[in-house]
Amino acid sequence: MNNAISKALQQRWNDRVAWIKSATFSAAENAQTKQLRLAKAQKDYAYFVQTYFPHLAKKPSAFFHIKAANYLAKNTETRALFEWARGHAKSSHLSLMI
């Protein structure tokens, strides 16, 4: 890969990381608040999505997003097929967030 392209890709990655960090948490968050946030995110998929992926999930998670996430969390050795209508965030939820 060309060095200029490599540098440009690295800069895009750094910019994306900075954007995600700026969109989610305060640097002043204390350890106790962080632990509470993490514990809640591990139990509540809708909260997890809202907290960690506000840049992807512009609308609240639907019941079927939550149901799929809970199913996949409980059935780690499964094969599944989810049929959701076009525009219902299949790729975002199933490929990125879950």
Backbone as JSON, one array per atom type, in Angstrom:
{
  "sequence": "MNNAISKALQQRWNDRVAWIKSATFSAAENAQTKQLRLAKAQKDYAYFVQTYFPHLAKKPSAFFHIKAANYLAKNTETRALFEWARGHAKSSHLSLMI",
  "N": [[0.85, -1.18, 0.0], [0.5, 2.2, -0.75], [2.44, 4.71, 0.86], [1.42, 7.3, 1.37], [-1.32, 6.84, 1.16], [-1.63, 5.02, 3.23], [-1.02, 6.67, 5.44], [-3.13, 8.47, 5.21], [-5.32, 6.79, 5.64], [-4.78, 6.01, 8.28], [-5.06, 8.48, 9.54], [-7.78, 8.96, 9.06], [-8.84, 6.89, 10.61], [-7.92, 7.67, 13.2], [-9.3, 10.11, 13.44], [-11.93, 9.17, 13.43], [-11.99, 7.62, 15.8], [-11.53, 9.65, 17.7], [-13.85, 11.16, 17.28], [-15.87, 9.33, 18.06], [-15.21, 8.97, 20.76], [-15.64, 11.58, 21.69], [-18.36, 11.77, 21.4], [-19.51, 10.18, 23.31], [-18.54, 9.75, 26.13], [-17.56, 11.45, 29.14], [-14.39, 12.73, 29.97], [-13.99, 13.18, 32.58], [-15.26, 11.27, 34.04], [-15.73, 9.24, 36.88], [-14.3, 6.27, 38.48], [-16.26, 4.7, 39.77], [-18.69, 5.51, 38.59], [-18.15, 4.73, 35.99], [-17.98, 1.91, 36.3], [-20.64, 1.36, 37.05], [-21.97, 2.15, 34.73], [-20.89, 0.31, 32.87], [-21.79, -2.12, 33.97], [-24.57, -1.83, 33.73], [-24.8, -1.66, 30.96], [-24.04, -4.21, 30.19], [-26.22, -5.71, 30.93], [-28.47, -4.58, 29.77], [-29.47, -4.29, 26.64], [-30.58, -2.25, 25.0], [-29.79, 0.06, 26.37], [-27.03, -0.26, 26.16], [-26.66, 0.06, 23.36], [-27.63, 2.68, 22.99], [-25.84, 4.09, 24.61], [-23.18, 3.45, 23.75], [-23.21, 3.51, 20.95], [-24.35, 5.9, 19.76], [-23.9, 7.3, 17.45], [-24.45, 5.52, 15.44], [-26.95, 4.4, 15.96], [-29.59, 6.06, 15.46], [-32.16, 6.08, 16.28], [-34.22, 4.75, 18.95], [-33.62, 1.36, 20.08], [-35.5, -1.27, 18.67], [-38.07, -3.62, 19.74], [-37.51, -6.09, 18.53], [-34.8, -5.91, 17.98], [-33.71, -5.98, 20.53], [-34.7, -8.44, 21.41], [-33.39, -10.2, 19.63], [-30.69, -9.71, 20.33], [-30.67, -10.56, 23.02], [-31.35, -13.26, 22.66], [-29.12, -14.19, 21.14], [-27.09, -13.72, 22.98], [-27.68, -15.57, 24.95], [-27.57, -17.95, 23.58], [-24.93, -18.95, 22.5], [-23.76, -20.77, 20.78], [-25.15, -20.95, 18.34], [-26.88, -20.98, 15.17], [-28.42, -18.6, 13.26], [-31.14, -16.96, 11.61], [-32.22, -13.87, 10.8], [-34.94, -12.07, 9.81], [-35.59, -9.01, 8.92], [-37.27, -6.06, 7.97], [-36.28, -3.99, 5.19], [-34.08, -1.38, 5.98], [-34.27, -1.59, 8.71], [-32.06, -1.75, 10.32], [-30.47, -4.12, 10.27], [-27.79, -4.82, 9.54], [-26.31, -3.01, 11.11], [-27.02, -3.7, 13.79], [-26.72, -6.59, 13.93], [-24.19, -7.11, 12.8], [-22.4, -5.23, 13.84], [-23.04, -4.19, 16.48], [-24.19, -6.25, 18.14]],
  "CA": [[0.0, 0.0, 0.0], [1.2, 3.47, -0.85], [2.65, 5.34, 2.17], [0.49, 8.42, 1.51], [-2.64, 6.24, 1.4], [-1.57, 4.46, 4.57], [-1.11, 7.8, 6.38], [-4.49, 9.01, 5.11], [-6.21, 5.84, 6.32], [-4.51, 6.13, 9.72], [-5.67, 9.73, 10.0], [-9.24, 8.74, 9.1], [-9.1, 6.06, 11.8], [-7.74, 8.52, 14.38], [-10.42, 11.06, 13.47], [-13.14, 8.41, 13.81], [-11.85, 7.3, 17.22], [-11.73, 10.9, 18.44], [-15.27, 11.51, 17.16], [-16.65, 8.41, 18.9], [-14.93, 9.32, 22.15], [-16.27, 12.86, 22.03], [-19.81, 11.62, 21.34], [-20.04, 9.24, 24.28], [-18.24, 9.85, 27.55], [-16.77, 12.56, 29.67], [-13.09, 12.32, 30.49], [-14.02, 13.38, 34.02], [-16.03, 10.19, 34.65], [-14.96, 8.53, 37.91], [-14.27, 4.81, 38.35], [-17.53, 4.12, 40.22], [-19.67, 5.78, 37.54], [-17.79, 3.88, 34.86], [-18.38, 0.54, 36.62], [-22.1, 1.3, 37.0], [-22.33, 2.22, 33.31], [-20.54, -0.96, 32.25], [-22.69, -3.17, 34.48], [-25.89, -1.64, 33.12], [-24.69, -1.96, 29.52], [-23.95, -5.67, 30.03], [-27.54, -6.3, 31.2], [-29.55, -3.89, 29.05], [-29.0, -4.07, 25.28], [-31.01, -0.93, 24.51], [-28.9, 1.04, 27.01], [-25.72, -0.46, 25.53], [-26.68, 0.68, 22.03], [-27.81, 4.13, 23.17], [-24.66, 4.64, 25.25], [-21.93, 3.24, 23.01], [-23.36, 3.67, 19.51], [-25.32, 6.93, 19.39], [-23.58, 7.73, 16.1], [-25.03, 4.56, 14.5], [-28.37, 4.19, 16.28], [-30.23, 7.38, 15.55], [-33.47, 5.86, 16.91], [-34.13, 3.71, 19.99], [-33.68, -0.04, 19.64], [-36.84, -1.86, 18.61], [-38.21, -4.85, 20.54], [-36.88, -7.21, 17.85], [-33.35, -5.78, 18.15], [-33.43, -6.43, 21.9], [-34.98, -9.88, 21.45], [-32.29, -10.87, 18.92], [-29.48, -9.59, 21.14], [-30.82, -11.45, 24.19], [-31.29, -14.64, 22.16], [-27.75, -14.51, 20.77], [-26.28, -13.73, 24.2], [-27.97, -16.81, 25.69], [-27.32, -19.1, 22.7], [-23.67, -18.58, 21.83], [-23.39, -21.79, 19.78], [-26.32, -21.07, 17.48], [-26.95, -20.39, 13.83], [-29.72, -17.93, 13.25], [-31.5, -16.14, 10.46], [-33.14, -12.82, 11.22], [-35.55, -11.39, 8.67], [-36.15, -7.71, 9.28], [-37.53, -5.25, 6.77], [-35.23, -3.08, 4.73], [-33.99, -0.15, 6.76], [-34.47, -1.85, 10.14], [-30.75, -1.81, 10.96], [-29.94, -5.48, 10.4], [-26.32, -4.8, 9.5], [-25.78, -2.29, 12.27], [-27.19, -4.46, 15.02], [-26.18, -7.95, 13.9], [-22.78, -7.17, 12.44], [-21.54, -4.32, 14.59], [-23.32, -3.99, 17.9], [-24.35, -7.52, 18.86]],
  "C": [[0.89, 1.24, 0.0], [1.28, 4.13, 0.53], [1.69, 6.5, 2.4], [-0.92, 7.92, 1.81], [-2.7, 5.69, 2.82], [-1.71, 5.56, 5.63], [-2.52, 8.38, 6.38], [-5.48, 8.1, 5.82], [-6.02, 5.9, 7.83], [-5.14, 7.39, 10.28], [-7.19, 9.62, 10.06], [-9.63, 7.93, 10.33], [-8.98, 6.9, 13.07], [-8.87, 9.53, 14.54], [-11.7, 10.38, 13.93], [-13.12, 8.07, 15.3], [-12.1, 8.54, 18.07], [-13.2, 11.32, 18.43], [-16.13, 10.63, 18.06], [-16.44, 8.73, 20.37], [-15.64, 10.61, 22.55], [-17.79, 12.75, 22.09], [-20.36, 10.78, 22.48], [-19.77, 9.58, 25.74], [-17.41, 11.05, 27.91], [-15.46, 12.01, 30.21], [-13.06, 12.42, 32.01], [-14.8, 12.29, 34.75], [-15.17, 9.46, 35.68], [-15.12, 7.02, 37.76], [-15.6, 4.17, 38.75], [-18.61, 4.32, 39.16], [-19.42, 4.9, 36.33], [-18.23, 2.44, 35.11], [-19.89, 0.37, 36.57], [-22.59, 1.3, 35.55], [-22.05, 0.9, 32.62], [-21.48, -2.08, 32.69], [-24.07, -3.06, 33.86], [-25.87, -2.01, 31.64], [-24.62, -3.46, 29.27], [-25.3, -6.34, 30.22], [-28.65, -5.76, 30.31], [-29.05, -3.51, 27.64], [-29.37, -2.69, 24.74], [-30.12, 0.17, 25.09], [-27.51, 0.96, 26.39], [-25.65, 0.26, 24.18], [-26.75, 2.2, 22.15], [-26.54, 4.78, 23.71], [-23.42, 4.58, 24.37], [-22.02, 3.49, 21.51], [-24.37, 4.75, 19.12], [-25.11, 7.45, 17.96], [-24.14, 6.78, 15.04], [-26.53, 4.42, 14.71], [-29.04, 5.54, 16.51], [-31.61, 7.3, 16.19], [-33.31, 4.8, 17.98], [-34.23, 2.3, 19.4], [-35.12, -0.54, 19.69], [-36.87, -3.14, 19.43], [-37.5, -6.02, 19.88], [-35.36, -7.12, 17.88], [-32.95, -6.36, 19.51], [-33.63, -7.94, 22.01], [-33.85, -10.67, 20.77], [-31.01, -10.84, 19.75], [-29.54, -10.52, 22.34], [-30.72, -12.92, 23.77], [-29.84, -15.04, 21.87], [-26.81, -14.54, 21.98], [-26.45, -15.04, 24.96], [-27.61, -18.06, 24.89], [-26.07, -18.84, 21.87], [-23.24, -19.56, 20.74], [-24.54, -22.01, 18.79], [-26.03, -20.56, 16.07], [-28.34, -19.8, 13.75], [-29.9, -17.15, 11.96], [-32.53, -15.14, 10.95], [-33.64, -12.09, 9.98], [-36.23, -10.12, 9.16], [-36.31, -6.92, 7.99], [-36.33, -4.37, 6.43], [-35.25, -1.81, 5.56], [-34.18, -0.34, 8.26], [-33.17, -2.2, 10.86], [-30.22, -3.22, 11.2], [-28.41, -5.47, 10.48], [-25.74, -4.12, 10.73], [-25.87, -3.12, 13.54], [-26.48, -5.81, 14.97], [-24.7, -8.01, 13.6], [-21.89, -6.33, 13.34], [-21.78, -4.33, 16.09], [-23.46, -5.29, 18.69], [-23.03, -8.28, 18.76]]
}
